[in-house]
């Protein structure tokens, strides 16, 4: 990883607090009636902290490439904003912000003006602000700094837990946590009032456009897109993705090769997660025009593939694909042509395959109940865990580290270099 656990945590909380402070100030100027801008009750907007760490971790290699750092920050932050808006709308059945009145908006959740702002903020954070924040953190005594991080993590965990209890109206299950959450909320309001007194006499109301949106009556199970259905779509998408990539390699390269992400079965986790994510985000928009879904798929797919590439390189020490020789590529991780393929795939999936496959999934679930779903979940979880261990050990063997623990010896016996090279023929040691 680019940052240690403690450094990442410091960046997370600093950006969460600064974002809350900035949003409170903007709301003060606009509306003059305070409401907490964050999801949690404390003085934090955790979505900003998460995005700040995400950009810092995955775009560090673009630090000296101003244009692509700005562009990547803009795209990823915009995707996070859209995903957060969709998720909040789903769990609360209302919009927490709405850009429908602005030009160049998409779905009311993102717009060009704010996307450009996110790109600028991401550029400044990665190139300049991270170093300044971490330099201040390193001035602190090591023990004090670590204690402060764990204290903030405990406060943040309790805060989020209390907010979730309130959101799902189950406060009675953990009354102490909820009570602590209410105290935090009161403290935040008092603190916000002191901050805002220097801006306006009263504090601005946040998100006045928050409006209740009734759920459509008679919504079917396929329209609700439950977790069990998303798992099945992930499973189907992972299998189909592996098949499509295998055939594509045969047609373009003239060879049959494994494109699986896992050591057992023909499953591409990248495709499976992509199908599940695009369905969760776009299933309510599946009746919109094709260009709407194409644009969403192009940007979502490009950002997703880039992050997957960096993630696998950081955690497994391997590069599983490299587009350096293709035109219009970004660091060899993504290229324009394949981003368009993601957009086309999104249209084909949402307009053609999803309605039919979702009906098939519902039929299988009705026939088998929860038993088959549960068994397959256990199998996929085990397959993923074993694959991770096999890849970690594969990287360790390449680095010349001997097997010390029992699990390392087991991986050497089950998944030696010859077998791993057959499963992951394109994996390049970094």
matplotlib code that plots the C-alpha trace (Angstrom):
import matplotlib.pyplot as plt

x = [0.0, 1.1, 0.2, 0.3, -2.9, -2.5, -1.6, -4.7, -6.9, -5.5, -6.3, -9.8, -10.8, -9.1, -10.8, -14.1, -14.0, -12.8, -15.6, -18.2, -16.8, -16.9, -20.4, -21.7, -20.2, -21.8, -25.1, -24.9, -24.5, -27.3, -30.2, -29.6, -31.0, -28.7, -29.1, -26.1, -24.7, -23.1, -24.7, -23.4, -24.2, -20.7, -18.8, -17.8, -18.8, -17.3, -18.0, -15.4, -12.9, -13.4, -13.0, -9.9, -8.2, -9.4, -7.9, -4.7, -4.1, -4.9, -3.8, -0.4, 1.3, -0.3, 1.0, 3.3, 0.8, -1.5, -4.0, -4.7, -4.6, -7.3, -9.3, -9.0, -10.0, -13.0, -14.3, -13.8, -15.1, -18.1, -18.8, -18.6, -21.0, -23.5, -23.2, -23.7, -26.7, -28.3, -27.6, -29.0, -32.1, -32.6, -32.3, -34.3, -36.5, -35.6, -33.0, -30.4, -29.4, -30.7, -28.8, -31.7, -31.9, -28.3, -27.0, -25.2, -26.5, -26.9, -29.7, -29.9, -27.1, -24.0, -23.4, -20.4, -19.8, -19.3, -17.4, -14.9, -14.7, -14.0, -11.3, -9.6, -9.9, -8.6, -5.6, -4.8, -5.2, -2.9, -0.3, -0.1, -2.4, -1.7, 2.0, 1.1, -1.3, 1.0, 3.9, 1.9, 0.8, 4.5, 5.4, 3.2, 4.8, 4.2, 2.2, 0.0, -0.7, -1.7, -4.0, -5.7, -6.3, -7.9, -9.9, -11.3, -12.0, -14.0, -16.0, -16.6, -17.8, -20.2, -21.4, -22.1, -23.7, -26.0, -26.9, -27.8, -29.9, -31.8, -32.1, -33.6, -35.7, -34.2, -32.9, -34.3, -31.9, -28.9, -30.2, -26.8, -25.3, -28.2, -28.1, -24.4, -25.3, -27.8, -25.3, -22.8, -25.5, -26.2, -22.5, -22.2, -25.0, -23.5, -20.1, -21.7, -23.5, -20.3, -18.6, -21.5, -21.9, -18.9, -20.7, -24.4, -26.8, -28.4, -27.1, -28.1, -30.4, -28.7, -30.3, -33.6, -34.5, -34.7, -38.1, -39.9, -40.2, -42.8, -41.9, -44.0, -46.9, -46.8, -43.0, -41.9, -39.0, -37.0, -37.6, -36.4, -33.1, -32.5, -29.1, -29.8, -30.7, -27.5, -25.5, -27.0, -26.4, -22.8, -22.4, -24.0, -22.0, -18.7, -19.3, -20.5, -17.5, -15.1, -16.7, -16.7, -13.1, -12.0, -13.7, -12.4, -8.8, -9.4, -10.7, -8.1, -5.0, -5.7, -5.2, -7.3, -6.3, -7.8, -9.4, -10.7, -10.1, -10.5, -8.6, -11.9, -14.3, -14.6, -15.5, -14.2, -14.7, -14.1, -17.0, -19.2, -18.8, -19.3, -22.6, -23.8, -22.7, -24.2, -27.4, -27.7, -27.1, -28.9, -31.8, -34.3, -33.0, -33.2, -36.2, -34.2, -32.6, -29.6, -27.2, -28.0, -26.9, -24.0, -22.5, -23.0, -21.4, -18.4, -17.5, -18.3, -16.5, -13.4, -13.1, -13.9, -11.3, -8.6, -9.2, -9.3, -5.9, -4.3, -5.9, -4.6, -1.1, -0.9, -2.3, -1.1, 2.0, 0.7, -0.5, -3.3, -3.8, -1.7, -2.9, 0.3, 0.6, -3.0, -3.8, -5.5, -4.5, -4.0, -1.0, -1.7, -4.6, -7.5, -8.0, -10.7, -11.8, -12.4, -14.2, -16.6, -16.9, -18.0, -20.6, -21.9, -21.9, -24.0, -26.6, -26.7, -27.0, -29.7, -31.7, -31.3, -29.9, -30.9, -34.8, -34.5, -31.8, -33.5, -36.7, -34.6, -32.9, -36.3, -37.5, -34.5, -34.9, -38.6, -37.8, -34.8, -35.6, -32.7, -30.7, -29.0, -28.3, -26.7, -24.6, -23.3, -22.5, -20.4, -18.6, -17.8, -16.6, -14.3, -13.2, -12.3, -10.4, -8.4, -7.6, -6.4, -4.1, -2.8, -2.0, -0.3, 1.8, 2.5, 3.9, 6.0, 7.5, 8.5, 10.2, 12.1, 10.4, 10.2, 7.0, 7.0, 3.4, 1.1, -1.2, 1.9, 3.0, -0.6, -0.7, 2.7, 1.3, -2.1, -1.2, 2.4, 3.8, 2.9, -0.8, -0.9, 0.7, -2.1, -4.8, -3.3, -1.3, -1.2, -0.1, 3.1, 5.3, 5.9]
y = [0.0, 3.6, 4.7, 2.8, 2.0, 4.9, 7.4, 6.3, 6.7, 10.2, 11.3, 9.7, 11.6, 14.9, 15.0, 13.9, 16.8, 19.4, 18.4, 18.6, 22.1, 23.3, 22.0, 23.5, 26.9, 26.7, 25.7, 28.7, 31.1, 29.5, 28.8, 30.0, 27.0, 24.1, 20.4, 18.1, 17.5, 14.1, 10.7, 10.3, 12.5, 13.7, 16.5, 14.2, 13.6, 10.1, 9.8, 12.6, 10.8, 7.6, 9.3, 11.1, 7.9, 6.1, 8.8, 9.1, 5.3, 4.5, 7.7, 8.1, 7.0, 9.9, 12.5, 14.0, 13.7, 16.7, 16.1, 12.4, 13.0, 15.6, 13.5, 10.3, 12.2, 13.8, 10.4, 8.4, 11.0, 11.5, 7.8, 7.7, 10.6, 8.9, 5.6, 7.2, 9.1, 6.0, 4.0, 6.6, 6.9, 3.2, 2.8, 6.0, 6.3, 9.9, 12.0, 13.7, 16.1, 17.0, 18.7, 18.4, 22.2, 22.4, 22.1, 19.0, 16.9, 13.2, 11.5, 14.5, 13.1, 14.4, 17.4, 18.7, 21.7, 19.5, 16.9, 19.5, 20.7, 17.1, 16.7, 19.9, 18.9, 15.4, 16.9, 19.2, 16.5, 13.9, 16.4, 18.8, 18.4, 14.7, 15.5, 18.6, 16.6, 13.6, 15.9, 17.4, 13.9, 12.7, 15.6, 14.0, 11.4, 8.0, 6.6, 9.6, 9.6, 5.9, 6.4, 9.4, 7.2, 4.4, 6.9, 8.4, 5.0, 4.0, 7.3, 6.9, 3.3, 4.1, 7.1, 5.1, 2.3, 4.8, 6.4, 3.0, 2.1, 5.4, 4.9, 1.4, 2.4, -0.3, 1.9, -0.2, -3.1, -1.1, 1.8, 2.7, 3.1, 5.2, 7.3, 8.0, 8.9, 11.4, 13.0, 13.3, 14.9, 17.5, 18.3, 18.5, 21.0, 23.2, 23.1, 23.9, 26.8, 28.3, 27.9, 29.3, 32.4, 33.9, 33.4, 34.2, 34.8, 31.5, 28.4, 27.3, 24.4, 21.6, 19.9, 21.7, 19.7, 16.5, 15.2, 12.0, 9.7, 7.0, 3.5, 2.3, 0.1, -3.5, -3.5, -7.0, -8.9, -8.4, -4.6, -4.6, -6.2, -7.9, -9.0, -12.6, -11.6, -9.5, -12.5, -14.6, -11.9, -11.7, -15.5, -15.4, -12.3, -13.9, -17.0, -15.2, -12.8, -15.6, -17.2, -14.0, -13.2, -16.7, -16.6, -13.0, -14.2, -17.1, -14.8, -12.0, -13.9, -17.3, -19.2, -20.7, -19.4, -19.3, -15.9, -17.0, -15.0, -18.1, -21.3, -23.4, -22.9, -20.5, -17.2, -13.7, -11.7, -8.4, -9.1, -10.5, -7.5, -5.2, -6.9, -6.7, -3.0, -1.9, -3.7, -2.2, 1.3, 1.2, -1.3, 1.6, 3.3, 0.3, 1.9, 5.0, 5.6, 3.5, 6.5, 7.2, 3.7, 3.7, 6.8, 5.5, 2.2, 3.8, 6.0, 3.5, 0.7, 2.8, 3.9, 0.4, -1.3, 1.2, 0.7, -3.1, -2.9, -0.9, -3.0, -6.3, -4.9, -3.5, -6.6, -9.4, -7.9, -9.0, -7.1, -9.2, -7.0, -4.3, -2.0, -0.1, -0.9, 0.2, 3.9, 6.2, 4.1, 5.4, 3.8, 0.6, 0.0, 1.2, 2.4, 4.3, 1.4, -1.0, 1.8, 1.9, -1.9, -1.4, 1.0, -1.4, -4.2, -2.1, -1.5, -5.2, -6.3, -3.8, -3.8, -7.4, -9.9, -8.6, -8.9, -12.5, -13.6, -11.9, -13.9, -17.1, -16.3, -15.8, -19.1, -21.0, -19.3, -20.2, -23.9, -24.3, -21.8, -20.5, -23.7, -23.5, -19.8, -20.4, -23.3, -21.3, -18.3, -20.6, -22.1, -18.7, -17.3, -20.3, -20.1, -16.5, -17.0, -19.9, -18.0, -15.0, -17.2, -19.0, -15.6, -14.3, -17.4, -17.3, -13.8, -14.9, -17.8, -15.5, -13.2, -16.2, -16.4, -20.0, -21.6, -21.2, -21.5, -24.5, -22.6, -21.6, -25.2, -26.2, -23.6, -24.8, -28.4, -27.6, -24.6, -24.8, -22.4, -24.6, -24.7, -21.0, -20.1, -22.1, -20.4, -16.9, -16.9, -13.1, -12.4, -10.3, -10.1, -6.5]
z = [0.0, -0.6, 2.9, 6.2, 8.0, 10.4, 7.6, 5.6, 8.8, 9.4, 5.8, 6.1, 9.2, 8.2, 4.8, 6.5, 8.9, 6.4, 4.0, 6.8, 7.7, 4.1, 3.5, 6.7, 5.7, 2.2, 3.7, 6.0, 3.2, 1.2, 3.5, 7.0, 8.9, 9.9, 9.2, 9.6, 6.1, 6.8, 7.0, 10.6, 13.6, 14.2, 12.4, 9.6, 6.0, 5.7, 2.0, 1.4, 3.6, 1.8, -1.6, -0.5, 0.6, -2.5, -4.8, -2.7, -2.7, -6.3, -8.1, -6.4, -9.6, -11.5, -9.0, -11.6, -14.5, -13.9, -16.7, -15.9, -12.2, -12.6, -15.0, -12.9, -9.8, -11.5, -12.9, -9.7, -7.3, -9.6, -9.6, -5.8, -5.6, -7.9, -6.1, -2.7, -4.0, -5.4, -2.3, 0.0, -2.2, -2.0, 1.8, 2.6, -0.4, -0.9, -2.7, -0.4, -3.1, -6.6, -9.4, -11.9, -12.2, -13.3, -16.8, -17.8, -15.0, -15.1, -13.2, -10.8, -8.7, -10.6, -12.8, -14.8, -12.5, -9.4, -11.3, -12.4, -8.7, -7.6, -10.2, -8.9, -5.3, -6.0, -7.9, -5.0, -2.4, -4.1, -5.2, -2.3, 0.7, 1.6, 2.2, 4.3, 6.5, 7.0, 7.8, 10.6, 11.8, 11.9, 14.2, 16.9, 19.2, 17.7, 20.6, 20.8, 17.1, 17.2, 20.2, 18.5, 15.4, 17.4, 19.4, 16.2, 14.7, 17.9, 17.7, 14.0, 14.4, 17.2, 15.2, 12.1, 14.1, 15.8, 12.5, 11.0, 14.0, 13.5, 9.7, 10.1, 13.1, 15.4, 18.1, 20.9, 20.1, 21.2, 23.3, 24.7, 21.2, 20.0, 23.2, 22.6, 19.0, 20.1, 22.4, 19.5, 17.4, 20.0, 20.4, 16.6, 16.4, 19.1, 17.4, 14.0, 15.6, 16.9, 13.5, 11.6, 13.8, 12.0, 8.7, 9.3, 12.2, 11.6, 9.9, 6.3, 5.7, 3.9, 1.0, 0.9, -2.1, 0.0, -1.0, -0.3, -3.2, -2.8, -3.7, -6.6, -5.5, -6.4, -6.9, -7.8, -6.3, -9.5, -9.3, -5.6, -6.6, -3.3, -2.1, -3.0, -6.5, -6.8, -5.7, -8.4, -11.0, -9.7, -10.2, -13.7, -14.7, -13.4, -15.5, -18.6, -18.3, -18.2, -21.3, -23.2, -22.5, -23.3, -26.7, -27.3, -26.7, -29.1, -31.8, -31.4, -30.3, -31.8, -28.5, -25.8, -22.4, -18.9, -18.0, -14.6, -11.5, -9.2, -8.8, -8.9, -11.7, -14.6, -12.9, -13.6, -10.4, -12.2, -14.5, -11.7, -9.5, -12.5, -13.4, -9.8, -9.4, -12.7, -11.9, -8.4, -9.8, -13.1, -12.7, -12.0, -15.2, -17.5, -19.4, -20.2, -23.6, -24.7, -24.8, -21.1, -20.1, -22.5, -21.0, -17.5, -18.4, -20.2, -17.2, -14.5, -16.4, -17.0, -13.3, -12.1, -14.3, -13.3, -9.6, -10.0, -11.8, -9.1, -6.3, -7.7, -8.3, -4.7, -2.9, -5.1, -6.7, -10.2, -13.3, -14.8, -17.9, -19.7, -22.4, -22.8, -26.5, -27.3, -28.2, -25.8, -22.7, -19.2, -17.5, -19.3, -17.0, -19.2, -22.7, -24.6, -26.8, -23.8, -21.9, -24.9, -24.6, -21.0, -22.2, -24.9, -22.3, -20.0, -22.7, -23.7, -20.1, -19.0, -22.2, -23.3, -20.8, -17.4, -17.8, -19.0, -16.5, -13.6, -14.4, -14.6, -11.3, -9.6, -11.0, -9.6, -6.2, -6.0, -6.9, -4.6, -1.9, 0.1, 0.2, -3.2, -2.8, 0.6, -0.7, -3.6, -1.4, 0.9, -2.2, -3.7, -0.4, 0.0, -3.6, -3.3, 0.0, -1.4, -4.6, -2.5, -0.5, -3.6, -5.3, -2.2, -2.0, -5.8, -5.3, -2.3, -4.2, -7.0, -4.5, -3.1, 0.3, 1.6, 2.9, 6.7, 7.8, 7.2, 4.8, 2.7, 2.5, 1.6, -1.2, -2.5, -2.7, -4.2, -6.4, -7.6, -10.2, -13.2, -12.1, -11.3, -14.7, -16.3, -14.4, -14.6, -17.9, -18.2, -14.6, -14.7, -11.6, -10.4]

ax = plt.figure().add_subplot(projection="3d")
ax.plot(x, y, z, "-o")
ax.set_aspect("equal")
plt.show()
